[in-house]
Amino acid sequence: MLHNHLSAYLCFFGAYCMPDDGEIVTYRVLAVTTVVLVVVATVAGVYNHRRRLLAWHGLVAAAVVVALVLFAVPQIRWDRPGSPVRNFENGEQCYTGGTGFCQGG
């Protein structure tokens, strides 16, 4: 997941990077596969009555959740997206929401 995240978002010299569809699909496949494997390992531990290993499975499950959030493609936005900005010919900007100068956005 780290490699996929870096290939999607590692840009040099101020370039703006956006992940392509292949990187998004790769992330989703890796995420589902990882979650399924953690669930299978946990169920196997319960089925084989290995209680000590269940603590490790809990730690691995927590690490998987952290990795899924940190290396998400596309990145998870924790803030609200800003208002779209429209530039006029005179260089002034108009934010949505409507004002006397910029009615209806």
Stockholm file with secondary structure:
# STOCKHOLM 1.0

chainA/1-105         MLHNHLSAYLCFFGAYCMPDDGEIVTYRVLAVTTVVLVVVATVAGVYNHRRRLLAWHGLVAAAVVVALVLFAVPQIRWDRPGSPVRNFENGEQCYTGGTGFCQGG
#=GR chainA/1-105 SS CHHHHHHHHCCSTTCCCCCCHHHHHHHHHHHHHHHHHHHHHHHHHHHTTCHHHHHHHHHHHHHHHHHHHHTCSSCCCCSCCCCCEEECTTSCEEETTCCSSSTTC
#=GC SS_cons         CHHHHHHHHCCSTTCCCCCCHHHHHHHHHHHHHHHHHHHHHHHHHHHTTCHHHHHHHHHHHHHHHHHHHHTCSSCCCCSCCCCCEEECTTSCEEETTCCSSSTTC
//
